[in-house]
Amino acid sequence: MMGLVVAKLDQFFSRKVPDMIKLFLSPFLTIVVSGLLLFSAIGPFGRLLADGITSGLMWSVDNLGIVGFMLFAGIQQIIVITGLHHVIGAVEAQLIADTGFNFIMPLMSVALMGQGGAVLGYTLALWKNKKARQIGVSAFGSTLFGISEPALFGVNVKYKFPLIMGSIGGAIGGAYVYLTGIKALGFGATAIPGFAIMAAKGNGHLHYVIANVLALAVGAILTAVYLKIKKPILD
């Protein structure tokens, strides 16, 4: 949110400040005004927005059963694009303090792996394209260690359809998480690192692997099939 504000302020001051002092004064004014807006308006509004989104997601998983779990896992990575997902960590910490378990972490992991699967499907379908292969392999590798931004911004958001297919994969993984009832003992790690903090009760580790592989496979297959059938023009 602040990035957008800073960009607009930079454009504004670049037009209004005389050329003689623009090099110094334009960036100075941009930083001062954006800093004031950050603490007085943008920051508080962003916090309210993040709290509202998080509350809505938590209401869905508490009240909508399997549909709520699928909804959370389906859209969680879309929220990551905005940066508002960081508030969810506070909810995870409270869950652990109250119950000793964290059911959100597996949902976040399958959401991430769905996007990773979309990148994998994109990469395999376009394997002969050197640029697509280089970007895809690197982005997919990052998702295995819980980092989805390279996949999101390098491929999925850019082409849109992989983002949708990855969200579907995440939703399917979320359904599996609901049906198996797997939970974590901590938070802050997903994908492969997340295996270390999974609760062992009820074959939790095995179901965690299956849930993530399922989300990955669905995202990959749907993306690859879409590319094969639609043959969209990719730059």
C-alpha positions, -999 to 999 in steps of 0.1 A, spaced: 0 0 0 28 24 9 46 15 -24 16 28 -43 14 60 -22 52 66 -25 50 62 -63 22 87 -66 39 112 -43 71 108 -63 53 116 -95 35 145 -79 66 162 -65 86 155 -97 60 176 -116 57 204 -90 92 210 -77 114 233 -99 141 215 -118 169 234 -101 162 218 -67 142 187 -78 171 163 -74 172 170 -36 138 183 -27 115 159 -46 128 127 -29 130 145 5 94 156 3 83 122 -9 99 105 21 86 130 47 50 131 35 49 93 29 63 87 64 37 109 80 9 91 60 23 57 70 19 64 107 -12 85 106 -34 69 80 -20 42 57 -6 20 85 -37 21 107 -60 15 77 -38 -14 66 -39 -29 100 -77 -27 101 -79 -42 66 -56 -71 76 -75 -77 108 -108 -77 89 -95 -102 63 -80 -124 90 -112 -123 110 -133 -132 80 -110 -162 72 -111 -174 108 -149 -171 108 -151 -193 77 -129 -221 91 -148 -220 124 -183 -220 109 -182 -234 73 -165 -267 79 -147 -281 49 -159 -252 28 -142 -228 51 -109 -248 50 -110 -248 12 -118 -211 11 -89 -203 34 -64 -224 15 -77 -212 -18 -73 -175 -13 -45 -173 13 -18 -169 -13 -38 -142 -30 -36 -123 3 2 -129 3 3 -107 -28 -9 -77 -7 14 -84 23 -16 -84 46 -11 -121 55 15 -113 82 -13 -106 107 -23 -143 105 9 -151 125 -6 -134 156 -37 -157 153 -15 -187 150 4 -177 181 -28 -173 200 -41 -207 189 -10 -224 202 -12 -205 235 -49 -215 239 -49 -250 225 -13 -262 220 -20 -267 183 -21 -247 151 -45 -259 124 -38 -228 102 -2 -237 93 -11 -268 73 -36 -247 54 -10 -221 46 13 -248 35 -11 -264 10 -20 -229 -3 16 -223 -10 22 -257 -26 -8 -252 -49 9 -221 -63 42 -241 -64 23 -268 -84 11 -242 -108 46 -230 -115 57 -266 -119 30 -273 -144 39 -241 -163 76 -250 -163 71 -286 -175 47 -276 -202 71 -250 -215 103 -269 -208 118 -262 -242 115 -224 -236 148 -215 -219 135 -184 -202 104 -201 -189 125 -230 -176 150 -208 -158 123 -187 -141 101 -217 -133 128 -240 -118 140 -212 -95 105 -202 -85 94 -237 -78 125 -245 -58 117 -215 -35 81 -228 -28 96 -261 -14 111 -241 14 81 -220 21 88 -189 -1 61 -182 -26 68 -147 -38 91 -157 -67 64 -181 -80 36 -155 -75 53 -125 -90 75 -143 -115 48 -164 -131 14 -168 -115 3 -132 -111 19 -123 -144 -1 -148 -164 -31 -150 -141 -43 -185 -150 -16 -203 -130 -27 -182 -100 -62 -195 -104 -51 -231 -109 -28 -229 -79 -57 -216 -58 -78 -246 -68 -49 -269 -59 -47 -251 -25 -84 -255 -19 -82 -293 -26 -53 -295 -2 -74 -276 23 -102 -301 21 -77 -329 28 -64 -310 58 -100 -307 72 -108 -344 66 -76 -356 83 -75 -330 111 -38 -324 110 -23 -297 131 11 -281 138 29 -275 171 43 -242 160 42 -216 132 64 -197 108 74 -227 86 56 -243 57 63 -268 29 94 -289 37 106 -270 68 70 -272 81 74 -310 84 95 -304 115 67 -288 135 38 -311 125 20 -329 153 26 -366 150 -9 -375 164 -31 -394 139 -2 -399 114 1 -362 111 34 -362 93 22 -386 66 -11 -367 60 9 -335 59 30 -348 30 -1 -362 12 -19 -329 16 10 -309 2 16 -333 -27 -21 -333 -35 -22 -295 -37 10 -295 -58 -3 -321 -82 -37 -305 -87 -21 -271 -94 5 -286 -118 -20 -307 -137 -46 -280 -141 -20 -255 -153 -4 -279 -177 -38 -289 -191 -48 -253 -195 -16 -245 -214 -21 -275 -237 -58 -268 -245 -59 -230 -245 -24 -224 -258 -23 -188 -245 3 -163 -259 30 -159 -233 57 -132 -236 
